Amino acid sequence: MGFVGSCLSQGAWLWVSEISQQRYSHDALLSDFSVFDGSSRGLRGSLRLLWRMKLKHLGCIGALIVILSHWFEAFSQQMVLFEQRPRILNRGYGPAPPPPRSEV
């Protein structure tokens, strides 16, 4: 997820650049930096970015990746199942030997 945050930070600079504002005729606000920064940090910020940009910027793809990763994270814990089984240690020949100790 680190590379997504880096891409979103670069997207903020591209959004407020003078060339971008002239090309796409939009007004970039200073608060847009906060929106892009929040989108790299979590679900709420990503939703704010999607709402603010209305899918007009490539950074919205990064916000969607963050949203999907949070969705996947919630369900991935349920996909893994650990089965606990008793295990015989030392093949039944007595207790395990004590760990070696230094005599210093």
Backbone as a ProteinNet text record, in pm:
[ID]
protein_1_A
[PRIMARY]
MGFVGSCLSQGAWLWVSEISQQRYSHDALLSDFSVFDGSSRGLRGSLRLLWRMKLKHLGCIGALIVILSHWFEAFSQQMVLFEQRPRILNRGYGPAPPPPRSEV
[TERTIARY]
81	0	85.5	213.6	301.1	311.2	312.5	323.4	195.3	81.2	-44.7	-42.8	8	19.4	112.6	222.9	316.5	252.7	178.3	110.8	3.8	-67.2	-168.3	-103.8	10.8	81.2	126.6	176.2	215.4	93.1	-19.3	-143.4	-188.5	-163.6	-198.9	-120.8	7.2	89	45	9.2	-38.5	-171.5	-257.5	-388.3	-377.8	-286.9	-276.6	-177.8	-115.2	-19.4	-91.8	-21.6	-80.1	-118.6	-37.2	-65.2	-194.3	-213	-334	-457.1	-445.9	-560.4	-597.7	-497.3	-526.3	-583.3	-528.8	-570.9	-713	-744.5	-875.3	-972.7	-934.4	-1015.8	-1087.3	-1007.6	-1061.4	-986	-1049.5	-986.4	-941	-812.3	-757.3	-746.7	-792.3	-787.3	-670.8	-625.5	-518.7	-566.8	-693.5	-748.4	-746.9	-724	-715.5	-595.1	-488.5	-374.6	-417.7	-502.9	-553.2	-639.6	-717.1	-803.4	-718.6	-616.7	-529.1	-450.7	-404.5	-329.2	-417.6	-540	-631.7	-667.1	-669	-704	-595.5	-472.7	-365.7	-362.5	-438.4	-434.5	-548.2	-656.6	-763.1	-890.3	-987.7	-1114.7	-1190.7	-1198.9	-1274.1	-1214.8	-1083	-1018.8	-1035.6	-1036	-1056	-1196.4	-1293.1	-1430	-1442.4	-1371.8	-1370.8	-1309.8	-1202	-1138.2	-1232	-1297.7	-1391.5	-1505.7	-1552.9	-1661	-1614.1	-1493.2	-1441.4	-1405.7	-1342	-1294.6	-1400.3	-1499.8	-1607.2	-1552.9	-1450.2	-1385.9	-1325.6	-1281.6	-1218.7	-1066.6	-1011.7	-867	-820.1	-698.9	-642.2	-622.8	-613	-599.1	-718.9	-832.2	-951.8	-929.4	-844.2	-811.5	-737.4	-644.8	-573.8	-668.6	-766.7	-865	-948.7	-982.2	-1056.6	-973.3	-842.2	-754.1	-752.3	-746.8	-747.9	-879.9	-991.1	-1122.4	-1131.9	-1088.1	-1094.1	-1002.2	-887	-796.9	-858.1	-930.9	-998.9	-1110.7	-1180.8	-1286.5	-1227.6	-1117.5	-1055.9	-996.5	-942.2	-881.4	-983.4	-1104.8	-1207.5	-1246.3	-1246.1	-1290	-1175.1	-1053.9	-941.5	-913	-946.4	-925.5	-1017.7	-1131.8	-1225.1	-1189.7	-1102.4	-1067.3	-963.6	-887.8	-780.2	-831.4	-809.4	-853.4	-734	-707.8	-600.7	-663.1	-623.6	-675.5	-574.1	-618.6	-529.8	-540.4	-425.5	-420.2	-314.8	-340.2	-236.7	-116.6	0.3	122.7	211.5	267	355	496.1	553.8	689.9	788.5	902	1011.6	977.2	880.3	837.1	809.3	774.2	735.2	851	974.6	1091.1	1126.9	1034.6	1064.4	1056.1	1085.9	1076.4	1187.2	1163.8	1263.5	1384.2	1503.8	1622.3	1620.7	1683.3	1687.5	1773	1746.4	1826.6	1969.4	2067.9	2205.9	2224.1	2305.3	2331.1	2481.7	2516.5	2659.1	2702.5	2825.6	2878.7	2956	2934.3	3008.8	2953.7
-119.6	0	126.2	109	225.7	294.7	214.5	275.2	348.5	305.6	375	513	518.9	647.6	742.9	690.1	774.4	826.8	740.9	783.4	888.2	872	971.5	1105.4	1101.9	1227	1297	1219.4	1278	1332.1	1261.8	1308.2	1442.3	1466.6	1596.4	1708	1686.4	1788.6	1809.2	1701	1714.8	1788.9	1766	1829.5	1980.7	2025.7	2170	2239.4	2164.5	2227.1	2322.5	2424.5	2527.8	2471.3	2381.6	2322.5	2241.4	2164.6	2084.3	2172.4	2282.1	2371.4	2437.3	2468.6	2528.3	2424.7	2305.6	2202.3	2154.5	2132	2075.4	2179.2	2303.6	2416.6	2386.2	2357.2	2337.4	2426.4	2454.9	2534.6	2440.9	2437.5	2354.5	2438.5	2381.8	2449.6	2395.8	2473.9	2428.3	2312.3	2309	2199.4	2066.4	2070.9	1945.9	1863.1	1928.9	1854.3	1766.8	1822.9	1749.3	1631.5	1652.1	1545.1	1430.6	1463.1	1359.7	1289.2	1365.7	1306.2	1212	1252.3	1166.6	1040	1048.4	929.6	823.3	864.8	765.8	703.3	759.9	711.6	618.4	618.5	529	539.8	469.3	454.9	587	657.3	782.8	886.8	897.4	992.2	954.3	824.8	779.8	812.4	796.3	832.5	983.3	1061.7	1207.9	1245.2	1175.3	1204.5	1171.3	1057	1021.6	1122.8	1169.9	1268.3	1402	1442.7	1574.1	1574.2	1468	1465.9	1415.4	1345.4	1291.5	1214.5	1131.4	1045.4	1123.3	1247.7	1328.6	1318.5	1247.6	1244.6	1101.3	1076.2	942.6	895.2	988.2	953.6	878.3	887.2	813.4	663	620.1	477.6	434.3	516.7	487.3	482.8	573.8	572.8	445.2	400.6	275.1	156.4	158.9	51.8	48.8	166	172.5	118.7	155.1	107.1	-44	-96.6	-241.1	-316.9	-257.9	-326.5	-334	-230.4	-235.9	-339.4	-349.3	-448.8	-589.5	-610.1	-742.2	-779.4	-681.6	-706.7	-760.7	-710.3	-754	-899.8	-943.8	-1079.8	-1179.3	-1131.8	-1224.8	-1298.7	-1239.4	-1307.3	-1427.8	-1424.3	-1534.8	-1647	-1620	-1720.9	-1819.4	-1782.2	-1866.5	-1944	-2072.9	-2157.1	-2236	-2225.4	-2300.4	-2412.8	-2533.8	-2648.8	-2688.6	-2698.9	-2736.1	-2886.3	-2950.6	-3095.3	-3122.5	-3217.1	-3251.2	-3312.6	-3287.1	-3333.9	-3398.3	-3511.4	-3580.5	-3529.2	-3478.4	-3426.4	-3534.1	-3536.7	-3623.2	-3771.9	-3802.3	-3937.8	-4025.3	-3964.5	-4038.9	-4097.5	-4051	-4105.2	-4025.3	-3958	-3882	-3733.2	-3655.5	-3509.7	-3457	-3340	-3275.1	-3235.1	-3240.3	-3201.2	-3050.2	-3010.9	-2869.5	-2794.8	-2667.4	-2590	-2571.8	-2562.2	-2542.9	-2405.9	-2401.4	-2275.5	-2252.8	-2127.5	-2095.3	-2094	-2124.9	-2131.7	-2006.3	-1898	-1774.8	-1700
0	0	0	23.8	25.6	-108.8	-215.4	-347.7	-385.5	-335.8	-363.5	-297.7	-174	-105.6	-177.4	-231	-306.3	-433.2	-500.5	-623.4	-594.7	-484	-448.4	-412.8	-347.8	-316.7	-444	-539.3	-667.3	-740.5	-726.3	-789	-735.2	-607.2	-548.7	-615.9	-638.4	-704.2	-849	-913.2	-1051.4	-1057.6	-959.3	-958.1	-940.8	-857.2	-832.1	-925.4	-1013.6	-1104.6	-1200	-1240.2	-1326.4	-1463.2	-1515.5	-1646.7	-1642.1	-1534.4	-1519.6	-1508.7	-1437.6	-1422	-1554	-1635.6	-1765.6	-1861.9	-1859.2	-1953.4	-1926.9	-1800.8	-1767.8	-1712.4	-1708.9	-1662	-1530.3	-1428.5	-1294.3	-1198.1	-1087.6	-982.6	-872.8	-850.2	-743.3	-617	-509	-379.9	-298.2	-204.5	-117	-29.3	-0.3	80.3	5	-127.1	-203.5	-161	-113.6	-60.7	57	142	256.4	212.2	107.1	56.8	1.8	-77.1	-133	-22.7	75.9	186.1	267.3	292.3	366.2	291.4	159	80.9	88.9	109.3	121.4	260.4	354	492.1	530.1	454.2	496.1	414.8	461.2	391.7	384.1	495	498	403.1	401.7	312	165.7	137.6	-0.4	-47.9	40	3.1	-19.5	61.7	41.4	-92.8	-131.2	-259.1	-375	-367.4	-473.8	-482.2	-367.9	-367.8	-423.5	-386.9	-429.9	-578.5	-626.5	-764.8	-863.1	-814.5	-898.5	-1019.4	-992.1	-1092.8	-1209.5	-1184.7	-1288.8	-1286.7	-1189.4	-1172.8	-1160.3	-1204.6	-1199.1	-1054.7	-961.7	-820.5	-765.9	-834.7	-790.7	-799.9	-891.8	-900.8	-774.4	-728.7	-604	-485.5	-483.6	-375.4	-379.4	-498.4	-511.1	-463.7	-490.7	-443.2	-290.4	-228.2	-81.7	-27.2	-89.6	-44.9	-59.5	-173.8	-195	-100.5	-67.9	25.3	164.7	206.2	335.9	333.6	223	209.4	214.4	141.9	138.6	273.3	343.7	474.1	574.1	567.4	661.5	638.4	513.2	483.7	475.1	459.2	445.8	576.3	688.9	816	829.4	763.6	771.2	673.5	577.1	477.2	528.4	629.3	679.7	801.1	801.2	910.7	962.3	1090.7	1153.6	1235.3	1203.3	1274.3	1380.7	1504.4	1612.9	1636.9	1632.7	1658.1	1764.1	1852.2	1949.9	1879.9	1933.8	1871.2	1976.9	1945.1	2038	2017.6	2125	2117.9	2160.4	2098.9	2136.2	2119.7	2041.7	2006.3	2130	2239.6	2357.6	2436.1	2416.9	2486.6	2610.5	2671.2	2791.7	2764.8	2867.8	2851.9	2762.6	2707.9	2622.4	2706.7	2650.6	2726.7	2756.1	2865.8	2897	2796.1	2775.5	2680.7	2733.1	2643.2	2688.5	2751.8	2856.5	2926.9	2929.6	2929.1	2936.7	3082.2	3107.6	3243.7	3280.9	3210.8	3236.5	3353.4
[MASK]
++++++++++++++++++++++++++++++++++++++++++++++++++++++++++++++++++++++++++++++++++++++++++++++++++++++++

